Amino acid sequence: MSRGLPCCPMNVNTPMLPDKLLHLKSLKIVLNGSGPCSPVYDTFSLASFLDASPALESFILRIERNAIIHYYDAGGDAYPRGKPAYQHDHLKRVMIAGFRSAKSLIKLVIHILESAPSLECLTLDTTPGGHGRKLGDTSICSAARMWGKCCYMSERALEEANRAVEAASRYIIGRVPSTVEFEVLEPCRQCRTGNQ
């Protein structure tokens, strides 16, 4: 007779990159999980990929719905302004799909804002599939436009999307330079009513 041991997520640092990627211009990272044994990501450690890529122009971070992010109170302490060790002089476009209110993710966004003087566009999409719509927009989300139905979002995911919008308003929007096109995308009303 065999007996399985319960599996709990463990806190892990997201891999850091020790070497330089001198010619990399576009980077897409996908964080996903595979059930109850998924690692817990410290998304701020992804800054090492940006730091190692001096020619980077475009960065996409996609956080899948089953990925577990290190959650500790986003408002637990201040996010002081600081001088970053590296400048990302070529980084122009950043998109984070599946944006959440996790402190490590907020710190990553602030790091990008403080270290990318050429940044033109920053998009934080609070839907797990990256199909949100602009705040205040009354239309349906891009998933509903493309496939005729919204992506499934549980009540918990909708609550987290609301927290993520609030965290972006509270901790990020005041740090965005006026030269940067900044968007926070949210689930549409059909996602909110459970229309799939």
TORPA-4810 file (N, C-alpha, C, O; in nm, 3 decimals):
<nodes>
NODE_1_0.085_-0.116_0.000_0.000_0.000_0.000_0.090_0.124_0.000_0.181_0.135_0.082_M
NODE_2_0.065_0.214_-0.091_0.143_0.336_-0.095_0.061_0.452_-0.041_-0.062_0.453_-0.048_S
NODE_3_0.132_0.546_0.012_0.065_0.661_0.071_0.129_0.788_0.017_0.251_0.803_0.021_R
NODE_4_0.048_0.878_-0.033_0.100_1.003_-0.085_0.115_1.105_0.026_0.035_1.110_0.119_G
NODE_5_0.216_1.184_0.014_0.236_1.292_0.109_0.173_1.419_0.055_0.178_1.444_-0.066_L
NODE_6_0.113_1.498_0.142_0.055_1.623_0.093_0.165_1.714_0.038_0.277_1.718_0.091_P
NODE_7_0.132_1.783_-0.063_0.229_1.871_-0.128_0.188_2.015_-0.106_0.074_2.052_-0.135_C
NODE_8_0.277_2.095_-0.056_0.248_2.235_-0.032_0.337_2.320_-0.120_0.453_2.286_-0.144_C
NODE_9_0.283_2.432_-0.168_0.370_2.521_-0.245_0.486_2.569_-0.161_0.471_2.597_-0.042_P
NODE_10_0.602_2.578_-0.223_0.718_2.629_-0.151_0.755_2.764_-0.209_0.734_2.792_-0.327_M
NODE_11_0.809_2.847_-0.124_0.857_2.977_-0.171_0.988_2.955_-0.243_1.081_2.896_-0.188_N
NODE_12_0.996_3.003_-0.364_1.121_2.994_-0.440_1.150_3.130_-0.500_1.059_3.206_-0.533_V
NODE_13_1.275_3.157_-0.513_1.312_3.277_-0.587_1.305_3.243_-0.734_1.354_3.139_-0.777_N
NODE_14_1.245_3.330_-0.809_1.243_3.312_-0.952_1.388_3.318_-0.999_1.464_3.400_-0.947_T
NODE_15_1.428_3.234_-1.094_1.569_3.231_-1.134_1.621_3.369_-1.171_1.552_3.451_-1.231_P
NODE_16_1.744_3.392_-1.132_1.811_3.517_-1.166_1.914_3.486_-1.273_1.969_3.375_-1.279_M
NODE_17_1.940_3.581_-1.356_2.028_3.562_-1.469_2.165_3.622_-1.439_2.176_3.743_-1.419_L
NODE_18_2.271_3.539_-1.435_2.403_3.591_-1.400_2.477_3.656_-1.517_2.563_3.741_-1.495_P
NODE_19_2.446_3.617_-1.640_2.519_3.667_-1.756_2.439_3.773_-1.831_2.321_3.795_-1.804_D
NODE_20_2.506_3.837_-1.924_2.442_3.942_-2.004_2.385_3.885_-2.134_2.442_3.794_-2.194_K
NODE_21_2.272_3.938_-2.173_2.210_3.908_-2.302_2.220_4.037_-2.383_2.122_4.111_-2.396_L
NODE_22_2.336_4.062_-2.436_2.369_4.193_-2.493_2.284_4.236_-2.610_2.263_4.355_-2.630_L
NODE_23_2.233_4.141_-2.689_2.161_4.178_-2.811_2.012_4.147_-2.804_1.941_4.165_-2.903_H
NODE_24_1.963_4.102_-2.691_1.822_4.067_-2.677_1.737_4.194_-2.680_1.759_4.286_-2.601_L
NODE_25_1.640_4.198_-2.772_1.555_4.317_-2.786_1.414_4.294_-2.736_1.345_4.390_-2.700_K
NODE_26_1.369_4.170_-2.734_1.233_4.140_-2.692_1.236_4.019_-2.599_1.300_3.919_-2.629_S
NODE_27_1.167_4.031_-2.487_1.166_3.924_-2.388_1.024_3.898_-2.341_0.952_3.991_-2.303_L
NODE_28_0.984_3.771_-2.344_0.853_3.730_-2.293_0.876_3.620_-2.191_0.940_3.519_-2.220_K
NODE_29_0.824_3.640_-2.072_0.836_3.542_-1.965_0.695_3.500_-1.924_0.608_3.585_-1.904_I
NODE_30_0.673_3.370_-1.913_0.543_3.318_-1.871_0.563_3.245_-1.739_0.644_3.153_-1.729_V
NODE_31_0.489_3.287_-1.638_0.490_3.219_-1.508_0.362_3.137_-1.499_0.252_3.190_-1.509_L
NODE_32_0.380_3.007_-1.480_0.260_2.925_-1.464_0.281_2.828_-1.351_0.391_2.812_-1.299_N
NODE_33_0.176_2.765_-1.314_0.180_2.667_-1.207_0.115_2.540_-1.255_0.050_2.538_-1.359_G
NODE_34_0.132_2.436_-1.179_0.072_2.309_-1.219_0.005_2.245_-1.098_0.042_2.135_-1.056_S
NODE_35_-0.092_2.313_-1.045_-0.169_2.257_-0.936_-0.116_2.295_-0.800_-0.048_2.396_-0.784_G
NODE_36_-0.148_2.212_-0.700_-0.116_2.248_-0.562_0.033_2.249_-0.529_0.071_2.301_-0.425_P
NODE_37_0.117_2.192_-0.613_0.261_2.188_-0.585_0.338_2.294_-0.662_0.460_2.286_-0.674_C
NODE_38_0.269_2.392_-0.714_0.334_2.498_-0.790_0.427_2.578_-0.701_0.400_2.596_-0.583_S
NODE_39_0.538_2.625_-0.758_0.626_2.713_-0.680_0.558_2.847_-0.657_0.466_2.885_-0.731_P
NODE_40_0.602_2.918_-0.557_0.554_3.052_-0.530_0.660_3.147_-0.583_0.773_3.147_-0.536_V
NODE_41_0.623_3.228_-0.681_0.719_3.314_-0.750_0.743_3.445_-0.676_0.650_3.508_-0.625_Y
NODE_42_0.869_3.485_-0.672_0.906_3.619_-0.629_0.933_3.697_-0.757_1.043_3.692_-0.811_D
NODE_43_0.832_3.768_-0.805_0.842_3.831_-0.937_0.944_3.944_-0.942_0.993_3.976_-1.050_T
NODE_44_0.977_4.004_-0.829_1.075_4.112_-0.832_1.211_4.061_-0.879_1.288_4.137_-0.938_F
NODE_45_1.242_3.935_-0.854_1.371_3.882_-0.898_1.384_3.877_-1.050_1.493_3.857_-1.102_S
NODE_46_1.272_3.894_-1.122_1.280_3.901_-1.269_1.353_4.026_-1.316_1.391_4.034_-1.433_L
NODE_47_1.372_4.122_-1.228_1.448_4.242_-1.263_1.588_4.205_-1.312_1.648_4.279_-1.389_A
NODE_48_1.641_4.091_-1.266_1.775_4.050_-1.311_1.777_4.023_-1.462_1.880_4.044_-1.526_S
NODE_49_1.665_3.977_-1.518_1.659_3.956_-1.663_1.665_4.090_-1.736_1.731_4.103_-1.839_F
NODE_50_1.597_4.190_-1.682_1.601_4.323_-1.742_1.741_4.382_-1.730_1.793_4.441_-1.825_L
NODE_51_1.800_4.366_-1.612_1.934_4.420_-1.588_2.039_4.356_-1.679_2.138_4.419_-1.715_D
NODE_52_2.016_4.229_-1.716_2.112_4.157_-1.800_2.090_4.181_-1.949_2.162_4.126_-2.032_A
NODE_53_1.990_4.261_-1.983_1.954_4.282_-2.124_1.958_4.430_-2.159_1.852_4.493_-2.169_S
NODE_54_2.077_4.488_-2.180_2.087_4.632_-2.200_2.022_4.683_-2.329_1.991_4.802_-2.338_P
NODE_55_1.999_4.598_-2.428_1.937_4.641_-2.554_1.786_4.615_-2.557_1.721_4.641_-2.658_A
NODE_56_1.731_4.565_-2.448_1.590_4.526_-2.444_1.498_4.643_-2.475_1.511_4.751_-2.417_L
NODE_57_1.404_4.621_-2.568_1.307_4.724_-2.607_1.166_4.688_-2.563_1.085_4.777_-2.538_E
NODE_58_1.137_4.559_-2.555_1.001_4.514_-2.525_1.005_4.400_-2.422_1.081_4.305_-2.437_S
NODE_59_0.923_4.413_-2.319_0.917_4.311_-2.214_0.771_4.275_-2.189_0.689_4.361_-2.160_F
NODE_60_0.741_4.146_-2.201_0.607_4.095_-2.173_0.619_3.992_-2.062_0.698_3.898_-2.071_I
NODE_61_0.540_4.011_-1.958_0.531_3.914_-1.849_0.388_3.865_-1.845_0.295_3.944_-1.825_L
NODE_62_0.369_3.734_-1.863_0.236_3.675_-1.860_0.228_3.584_-1.738_0.303_3.487_-1.725_R
NODE_63_0.137_3.617_-1.649_0.119_3.539_-1.527_-0.010_3.460_-1.543_-0.120_3.516_-1.540_I
NODE_64_0.004_3.331_-1.561_-0.112_3.246_-1.584_-0.199_3.238_-1.459_-0.153_3.264_-1.348_E
NODE_65_-0.323_3.201_-1.479_-0.419_3.204_-1.368_-0.382_3.107_-1.256_-0.417_3.131_-1.140_R
NODE_66_-0.311_2.998_-1.286_-0.277_2.903_-1.180_-0.140_2.930_-1.119_-0.096_2.854_-1.032_N
NODE_67_-0.073_3.035_-1.162_0.057_3.070_-1.102_0.034_3.131_-0.965_-0.059_3.209_-0.945_A
NODE_68_0.119_3.094_-0.872_0.108_3.146_-0.736_0.218_3.248_-0.717_0.336_3.220_-0.738_I
NODE_69_0.178_3.367_-0.677_0.274_3.474_-0.656_0.286_3.500_-0.508_0.188_3.490_-0.434_I
NODE_70_0.406_3.533_-0.466_0.431_3.562_-0.325_0.345_3.680_-0.281_0.373_3.794_-0.316_H
NODE_71_0.241_3.650_-0.204_0.150_3.754_-0.157_0.183_3.790_-0.015_0.175_3.707_0.076_Y
NODE_72_0.218_3.911_0.004_0.220_3.968_0.136_0.166_4.107_0.117_0.172_4.162_0.007_Y
NODE_73_0.114_4.164_0.219_0.040_4.288_0.212_0.111_4.392_0.126_0.222_4.435_0.158_D
NODE_74_0.046_4.432_0.019_0.106_4.531_-0.072_0.130_4.663_-0.001_0.222_4.736_-0.037_A
NODE_75_0.049_4.694_0.097_0.064_4.821_0.166_0.144_4.810_0.294_0.147_4.905_0.373_G
NODE_76_0.207_4.696_0.317_0.279_4.673_0.441_0.390_4.771_0.469_0.413_4.806_0.585_G
NODE_77_0.459_4.817_0.369_0.559_4.922_0.388_0.565_5.008_0.263_0.506_4.975_0.160_D
NODE_78_0.635_5.115_0.272_0.641_5.211_0.163_0.724_5.158_0.048_0.802_5.064_0.064_A
NODE_79_0.706_5.219_-0.066_0.786_5.188_-0.183_0.870_5.312_-0.211_0.833_5.395_-0.293_Y
NODE_80_0.984_5.323_-0.142_1.062_5.446_-0.157_1.117_5.461_-0.298_1.149_5.363_-0.365_P
NODE_81_1.127_5.585_-0.340_1.190_5.611_-0.470_1.340_5.594_-0.452_1.396_5.633_-0.349_R
NODE_82_1.403_5.537_-0.551_1.546_5.516_-0.539_1.613_5.522_-0.675_1.547_5.524_-0.778_G
NODE_83_1.742_5.525_-0.671_1.821_5.524_-0.794_1.856_5.380_-0.824_1.933_5.319_-0.750_K
NODE_84_1.802_5.322_-0.933_1.832_5.183_-0.964_1.978_5.164_-1.006_2.042_5.256_-1.057_P
NODE_85_2.028_5.044_-0.985_2.167_5.013_-1.020_2.187_5.013_-1.171_2.295_5.050_-1.219_A
NODE_86_2.085_4.974_-1.247_2.094_4.967_-1.393_1.990_5.058_-1.455_1.880_5.073_-1.403_Y
NODE_87_2.025_5.118_-1.567_1.931_5.195_-1.646_1.895_5.111_-1.768_1.982_5.052_-1.832_Q
NODE_88_1.768_5.106_-1.799_1.721_5.033_-1.917_1.687_5.137_-2.024_1.570_5.167_-2.049_H
NODE_89_1.792_5.190_-2.086_1.777_5.304_-2.177_1.697_5.275_-2.303_1.646_5.368_-2.365_D
NODE_90_1.686_5.148_-2.341_1.616_5.115_-2.466_1.477_5.058_-2.443_1.401_5.041_-2.539_H
NODE_91_1.441_5.029_-2.320_1.311_4.966_-2.291_1.198_5.065_-2.318_1.190_5.171_-2.256_L
NODE_92_1.111_5.029_-2.414_1.003_5.120_-2.456_0.864_5.067_-2.423_0.774_5.146_-2.394_K
NODE_93_0.846_4.936_-2.427_0.712_4.879_-2.409_0.715_4.767_-2.305_0.797_4.675_-2.313_R
NODE_94_0.624_4.776_-2.209_0.611_4.672_-2.107_0.464_4.636_-2.095_0.378_4.723_-2.085_V
NODE_95_0.436_4.506_-2.096_0.300_4.456_-2.080_0.305_4.346_-1.976_0.383_4.252_-1.988_M
NODE_96_0.222_4.358_-1.873_0.210_4.252_-1.772_0.066_4.203_-1.776_-0.025_4.275_-1.735_I
NODE_97_0.047_4.081_-1.823_-0.085_4.018_-1.828_-0.100_3.931_-1.704_-0.009_3.855_-1.670_A
NODE_98_-0.213_3.942_-1.639_-0.233_3.870_-1.514_-0.179_3.948_-1.396_-0.143_3.890_-1.294_G
NODE_99_-0.172_4.082_-1.411_-0.120_4.168_-1.304_-0.203_4.148_-1.177_-0.326_4.141_-1.182_F
NODE_100_-0.133_4.139_-1.065_-0.197_4.117_-0.935_-0.145_4.217_-0.834_-0.055_4.296_-0.863_R
NODE_101_-0.203_4.213_-0.716_-0.166_4.310_-0.612_-0.049_4.264_-0.525_-0.028_4.318_-0.417_S
NODE_102_0.026_4.166_-0.571_0.139_4.114_-0.495_0.249_4.220_-0.483_0.281_4.289_-0.580_A
NODE_103_0.305_4.231_-0.365_0.407_4.332_-0.338_0.527_4.317_-0.431_0.579_4.417_-0.481_K
NODE_104_0.572_4.194_-0.455_0.689_4.173_-0.540_0.662_4.219_-0.683_0.753_4.266_-0.751_S
NODE_105_0.539_4.207_-0.729_0.503_4.252_-0.863_0.496_4.404_-0.870_0.538_4.464_-0.969_L
NODE_106_0.442_4.466_-0.767_0.438_4.613_-0.761_0.580_4.668_-0.759_0.610_4.767_-0.826_I
NODE_107_0.668_4.603_-0.682_0.808_4.647_-0.678_0.874_4.634_-0.815_0.954_4.720_-0.853_K
NODE_108_0.842_4.529_-0.890_0.898_4.512_-1.024_0.853_4.626_-1.115_0.934_4.682_-1.189_L
NODE_109_0.725_4.660_-1.111_0.674_4.768_-1.196_0.740_4.901_-1.158_0.778_4.978_-1.246_V
NODE_110_0.754_4.927_-1.029_0.819_5.051_-0.985_0.965_5.053_-1.031_1.016_5.157_-1.074_I
NODE_111_1.032_4.939_-1.021_1.171_4.929_-1.069_1.179_4.965_-1.217_1.268_5.039_-1.259_H
NODE_112_1.086_4.913_-1.295_1.085_4.943_-1.439_1.063_5.092_-1.462_1.132_5.154_-1.542_I
NODE_113_0.967_5.150_-1.392_0.938_5.293_-1.409_1.058_5.380_-1.373_1.084_5.481_-1.438_L
NODE_114_1.131_5.340_-1.270_1.244_5.421_-1.224_1.371_5.400_-1.306_1.463_5.482_-1.300_E
NODE_115_1.377_5.290_-1.382_1.501_5.259_-1.452_1.490_5.262_-1.604_1.587_5.232_-1.673_S
NODE_116_1.373_5.298_-1.657_1.354_5.297_-1.802_1.315_5.437_-1.852_1.197_5.465_-1.869_A
NODE_117_1.414_5.524_-1.874_1.383_5.662_-1.915_1.319_5.673_-2.053_1.258_5.775_-2.084_P
NODE_118_1.333_5.570_-2.137_1.275_5.573_-2.272_1.139_5.504_-2.280_1.085_5.487_-2.389_S
NODE_119_1.085_5.464_-2.165_0.958_5.391_-2.164_0.849_5.475_-2.229_0.830_5.592_-2.197_L
NODE_120_0.777_5.412_-2.323_0.668_5.479_-2.393_0.532_5.425_-2.352_0.434_5.499_-2.349_E
NODE_121_0.526_5.295_-2.321_0.396_5.232_-2.295_0.409_5.128_-2.185_0.496_5.041_-2.190_C
NODE_122_0.323_5.136_-2.086_0.315_5.038_-1.977_0.170_4.995_-1.965_0.082_5.078_-1.939_L
NODE_123_0.145_4.866_-1.983_0.010_4.811_-1.973_0.007_4.705_-1.865_0.086_4.610_-1.866_T
NODE_124_-0.085_4.720_-1.771_-0.108_4.622_-1.665_-0.247_4.565_-1.687_-0.347_4.634_-1.668_L
NODE_125_-0.253_4.439_-1.727_-0.381_4.373_-1.755_-0.414_4.282_-1.638_-0.339_4.189_-1.608_D
NODE_126_-0.525_4.308_-1.571_-0.560_4.233_-1.450_-0.631_4.102_-1.480_-0.666_4.029_-1.387_T
NODE_127_-0.654_4.070_-1.607_-0.718_3.942_-1.640_-0.609_3.838_-1.662_-0.502_3.870_-1.714_T
NODE_128_-0.635_3.713_-1.624_-0.531_3.611_-1.636_-0.491_3.581_-1.780_-0.377_3.543_-1.805_P
NODE_129_-0.581_3.596_-1.874_-0.546_3.567_-2.012_-0.494_3.685_-2.089_-0.458_3.672_-2.206_G
NODE_130_-0.489_3.800_-2.026_-0.444_3.920_-2.095_-0.549_3.974_-2.191_-0.515_4.028_-2.296_G
NODE_131_-0.677_3.961_-2.154_-0.785_4.005_-2.242_-0.870_4.115_-2.180_-0.989_4.125_-2.211_H
NODE_132_-0.813_4.195_-2.095_-0.891_4.299_-2.027_-0.926_4.415_-2.117_-0.893_4.417_-2.235_G
NODE_133_-0.995_4.512_-2.059_-1.033_4.633_-2.131_-0.996_4.752_-2.047_-0.972_4.739_-1.927_R
NODE_134_-0.991_4.870_-2.107_-0.950_4.990_-2.036_-1.046_5.021_-1.922_-1.166_4.992_-1.930_K
NODE_135_-0.992_5.079_-1.816_-1.076_5.121_-1.704_-1.180_5.220_-1.754_-1.149_5.310_-1.833_L
NODE_136_-1.303_5.203_-1.708_-1.410_5.293_-1.747_-1.473_5.259_-1.881_-1.577_5.315_-1.916_G
NODE_137_-1.413_5.169_-1.957_-1.468_5.128_-2.086_-1.590_5.040_-2.058_-1.583_4.950_-1.974_D
NODE_138_-1.700_5.064_-2.126_-1.821_4.986_-2.101_-1.841_4.875_-2.203_-1.942_4.805_-2.199_T
NODE_139_-1.746_4.857_-2.293_-1.758_4.751_-2.393_-1.717_4.616_-2.332_-1.680_4.608_-2.215_S
NODE_140_-1.725_4.514_-2.414_-1.685_4.381_-2.368_-1.534_4.366_-2.382_-1.469_4.443_-2.453_I
NODE_141_-1.478_4.266_-2.315_-1.333_4.243_-2.319_-1.292_4.186_-2.454_-1.376_4.143_-2.533_C
NODE_142_-1.163_4.186_-2.480_-1.113_4.139_-2.610_-1.140_3.990_-2.630_-1.156_3.946_-2.744_S
NODE_143_-1.144_3.911_-2.523_-1.176_3.769_-2.537_-1.317_3.752_-2.592_-1.340_3.670_-2.681_A
NODE_144_-1.412_3.829_-2.539_-1.550_3.820_-2.587_-1.560_3.867_-2.732_-1.639_3.812_-2.809_A
NODE_145_-1.482_3.967_-2.768_-1.484_4.014_-2.908_-1.426_3.908_-3.001_-1.477_3.887_-3.111_R
NODE_146_-1.319_3.840_-2.956_-1.252_3.742_-3.043_-1.329_3.610_-3.052_-1.344_3.554_-3.160_M
NODE_147_-1.377_3.560_-2.937_-1.435_3.426_-2.933_-1.584_3.424_-2.903_-1.645_3.318_-2.901_W
NODE_148_-1.643_3.539_-2.880_-1.786_3.545_-2.851_-1.820_3.512_-2.707_-1.938_3.508_-2.671_G
NODE_149_-1.720_3.489_-2.624_-1.744_3.465_-2.482_-1.622_3.510_-2.403_-1.510_3.513_-2.453_K
NODE_150_-1.647_3.544_-2.279_-1.540_3.590_-2.191_-1.457_3.472_-2.143_-1.502_3.357_-2.143_C
NODE_151_-1.336_3.502_-2.101_-1.254_3.400_-2.036_-1.315_3.372_-1.900_-1.369_3.462_-1.836_C
NODE_152_-1.307_3.248_-1.855_-1.360_3.215_-1.724_-1.278_3.285_-1.616_-1.155_3.278_-1.616_Y
NODE_153_-1.346_3.351_-1.526_-1.281_3.411_-1.409_-1.366_3.376_-1.287_-1.484_3.409_-1.280_M
NODE_154_-1.305_3.309_-1.193_-1.375_3.273_-1.070_-1.402_3.399_-0.989_-1.346_3.506_-1.016_S
NODE_155_-1.487_3.386_-0.890_-1.516_3.500_-0.801_-1.386_3.548_-0.735_-1.365_3.668_-0.719_E
NODE_156_-1.302_3.454_-0.698_-1.174_3.489_-0.635_-1.084_3.567_-0.732_-1.019_3.664_-0.693_R
NODE_157_-1.082_3.524_-0.858_-1.001_3.594_-0.959_-1.055_3.734_-0.984_-0.978_3.828_-1.003_A
NODE_158_-1.187_3.749_-0.983_-1.246_3.882_-1.000_-1.212_3.973_-0.882_-1.183_4.091_-0.900_L
NODE_159_-1.215_3.917_-0.761_-1.177_3.996_-0.643_-1.031_4.039_-0.652_-0.997_4.153_-0.619_E
NODE_160_-0.944_3.949_-0.698_-0.802_3.984_-0.712_-0.783_4.089_-0.821_-0.699_4.178_-0.806_E
NODE_161_-0.860_4.081_-0.928_-0.851_4.183_-1.033_-0.888_4.320_-0.975_-0.824_4.420_-1.008_A
NODE_162_-0.989_4.325_-0.891_-1.027_4.452_-0.825_-0.914_4.502_-0.735_-0.884_4.622_-0.734_N
NODE_163_-0.852_4.411_-0.659_-0.739_4.451_-0.573_-0.622_4.501_-0.656_-0.553_4.595_-0.618_R
NODE_164_-0.599_4.436_-0.771_-0.489_4.477_-0.858_-0.512_4.617_-0.915_-0.419_4.697_-0.923_A
NODE_165_-0.636_4.646_-0.954_-0.669_4.781_-1.003_-0.645_4.883_-0.893_-0.588_4.989_-0.917_V
NODE_166_-0.689_4.850_-0.771_-0.669_4.940_-0.657_-0.520_4.960_-0.627_-0.477_5.072_-0.601_E
NODE_167_-0.442_4.852_-0.632_-0.298_4.862_-0.605_-0.229_4.948_-0.711_-0.141_5.027_-0.678_A
NODE_168_-0.269_4.932_-0.837_-0.210_5.014_-0.944_-0.242_5.161_-0.921_-0.157_5.248_-0.940_A
NODE_169_-0.365_5.189_-0.879_-0.405_5.328_-0.853_-0.331_5.385_-0.733_-0.293_5.502_-0.732_S
NODE_170_-0.310_5.303_-0.634_-0.251_5.351_-0.509_-0.098_5.364_-0.515_-0.043_5.462_-0.466_R
NODE_171_-0.031_5.266_-0.574_0.115_5.261_-0.565_0.190_5.293_-0.694_0.309_5.325_-0.690_Y
NODE_172_0.122_5.283_-0.808_0.194_5.294_-0.935_0.162_5.421_-1.012_0.253_5.489_-1.060_I
NODE_173_0.037_5.455_-1.026_-0.003_5.564_-1.116_0.068_5.696_-1.086_0.100_5.770_-1.179_I
NODE_174_0.094_5.725_-0.961_0.162_5.849_-0.924_0.309_5.851_-0.962_0.372_5.957_-0.957_G
NODE_175_0.364_5.737_-1.001_0.505_5.728_-1.038_0.525_5.725_-1.190_0.638_5.727_-1.239_R
NODE_176_0.415_5.720_-1.263_0.424_5.709_-1.409_0.452_5.847_-1.469_0.373_5.940_-1.449_V
NODE_177_0.563_5.862_-1.543_0.592_5.990_-1.607_0.483_6.027_-1.707_0.418_5.940_-1.765_P
NODE_178_0.463_6.154_-1.728_0.358_6.201_-1.819_0.385_6.159_-1.964_0.293_6.160_-2.046_S
NODE_179_0.507_6.123_-1.996_0.543_6.082_-2.132_0.509_5.936_-2.160_0.522_5.890_-2.273_T
NODE_180_0.466_5.862_-2.058_0.438_5.719_-2.072_0.288_5.697_-2.087_0.208_5.748_-2.008_V
NODE_181_0.251_5.621_-2.191_0.111_5.581_-2.207_0.086_5.467_-2.108_0.142_5.359_-2.123_E
NODE_182_0.003_5.492_-2.009_-0.020_5.395_-1.901_-0.164_5.347_-1.906_-0.257_5.428_-1.908_F
NODE_183_-0.181_5.215_-1.907_-0.315_5.156_-1.908_-0.324_5.047_-1.803_-0.231_4.967_-1.786_E
NODE_184_-0.435_5.044_-1.734_-0.470_4.933_-1.647_-0.595_4.872_-1.708_-0.697_4.938_-1.720_V
NODE_185_-0.586_4.745_-1.747_-0.699_4.677_-1.810_-0.767_4.588_-1.707_-0.701_4.524_-1.626_L
NODE_186_-0.900_4.584_-1.712_-0.978_4.510_-1.614_-1.075_4.416_-1.685_-1.098_4.429_-1.805_E
NODE_187_-1.133_4.321_-1.611_-1.236_4.234_-1.669_-1.357_4.317_-1.711_-1.386_4.421_-1.650_P
NODE_188_-1.429_4.271_-1.813_-1.549_4.343_-1.855_-1.668_4.304_-1.767_-1.657_4.216_-1.682_C
NODE_189_-1.780_4.370_-1.789_-1.897_4.345_-1.704_-1.950_4.203_-1.722_-2.008_4.146_-1.630_R
NODE_190_-1.931_4.144_-1.841_-1.975_4.006_-1.861_-1.889_3.909_-1.782_-1.938_3.809_-1.730_Q
NODE_191_-1.758_3.938_-1.774_-1.671_3.856_-1.688_-1.721_3.865_-1.544_-1.723_3.767_-1.471_C
NODE_192_-1.760_3.986_-1.506_-1.803_4.012_-1.369_-1.935_3.944_-1.336_-1.960_3.909_-1.220_R
NODE_193_-2.021_3.924_-1.437_-2.149_3.860_-1.409_-2.143_3.710_-1.432_-2.243_3.640_-1.414_T
NODE_194_-2.027_3.661_-1.471_-2.011_3.517_-1.487_-2.053_3.466_-1.623_-2.064_3.345_-1.641_G
NODE_195_-2.078_3.554_-1.720_-2.114_3.512_-1.854_-1.992_3.452_-1.921_-1.892_3.520_-1.943_N
NODE_196_-2.000_3.325_-1.952_-1.889_3.258_-2.017_-1.928_3.226_-2.158_-1.849_3.169_-2.233_Q
</nodes>
